[in-house]
Amino acid sequence: MQTAEISKALEELSGQGKGEVYKISGPVLIKVSSAEAVKDLKSKKELAALRLKTIEKSEAGLKEKLEDLREKLSKAGV
C-alpha cells in the first residue's frame, strides 16, 4: 500500500516538471524543490521494498517451521 502511494506521488511529480512542491513533515508543510521531493520519494520506495523483502523472508521461515512442527506432531500421533 505504501509503495503504491509513493509510486502515485512520483507519477504526479514527473508530470509537473521543475518547480517547487510542498511535503509534509510532521504537522508542517515544507516547501522543497520537485527534484528533492522525487529523490526523497525514491529513497522511501527503496526502503519500503527492502522492508517487504525482509518480512517475506521471515514469513517463509516461519511457514517452514510451522510445517516442520506439523509433521512432528502428526508423527507423534497428537
C-alpha positions as CSV (number, residue, x, y, z in Angstrom):
1,M,0.0,0.0,0.0
2,Q,2.8,2.4,0.9
3,T,4.7,1.6,-2.3
4,A,1.5,2.3,-4.3
5,E,1.1,5.7,-2.7
6,I,4.8,6.5,-3.3
7,S,4.5,5.4,-7.0
8,K,1.4,7.6,-7.5
9,A,3.2,10.6,-5.9
10,L,6.2,10.0,-8.2
11,E,3.9,9.8,-11.2
12,E,2.3,13.1,-10.2
13,L,5.7,14.8,-9.7
14,S,7.0,13.6,-13.0
15,G,4.2,15.3,-14.9
16,Q,4.8,18.5,-13.1
17,G,8.2,19.2,-14.3
18,K,10.6,21.5,-12.4
19,G,9.5,23.8,-9.7
20,E,8.6,23.6,-6.0
21,V,6.2,21.4,-4.1
22,Y,5.2,21.1,-0.5
23,K,5.9,18.0,1.5
24,I,4.5,17.0,4.9
25,S,7.0,16.8,7.8
26,G,5.0,16.1,10.9
27,P,2.3,18.7,11.3
28,V,4.1,21.2,9.0
29,L,4.2,21.6,5.2
30,I,7.7,22.4,3.9
31,K,8.5,23.9,0.5
32,V,11.1,21.8,-1.4
33,S,12.2,21.5,-5.0
34,S,10.5,19.0,-7.1
35,A,13.8,17.2,-7.7
36,E,14.4,16.9,-3.9
37,A,10.9,15.5,-3.4
38,V,11.5,12.9,-6.1
39,K,14.8,11.9,-4.5
40,D,13.1,11.5,-1.1
41,L,10.2,9.5,-2.5
42,K,12.6,7.2,-4.4
43,S,14.5,6.6,-1.2
44,K,11.4,5.8,0.7
45,K,10.3,3.4,-2.0
46,E,13.6,1.6,-1.9
47,L,13.3,1.3,1.9
48,A,9.7,0.0,1.7
49,A,10.8,-2.6,-0.9
50,L,13.6,-3.7,1.4
51,R,11.3,-4.0,4.4
52,L,8.8,-6.0,2.3
53,K,11.6,-8.5,1.3
54,T,12.7,-8.8,4.9
55,I,9.1,-9.5,6.0
56,E,8.6,-12.0,3.2
57,K,11.8,-13.9,4.2
58,S,10.6,-14.0,7.8
59,E,7.2,-15.3,6.7
60,A,8.8,-18.0,4.6
61,G,11.0,-19.1,7.5
62,L,8.0,-19.2,9.9
63,K,5.9,-21.2,7.4
64,E,8.7,-23.7,7.1
65,K,9.0,-24.0,10.9
66,L,5.2,-24.5,11.1
67,E,5.3,-27.3,8.6
68,D,8.1,-29.0,10.5
69,L,6.1,-28.8,13.7
70,R,3.0,-30.1,12.0
71,E,5.0,-33.1,10.7
72,K,6.5,-33.8,14.1
73,L,3.0,-33.6,15.7
74,S,1.5,-35.9,13.1
75,K,4.3,-38.4,13.6
76,A,3.9,-38.3,17.4
77,G,0.2,-39.0,17.0
78,V,-1.1,-35.9,18.7
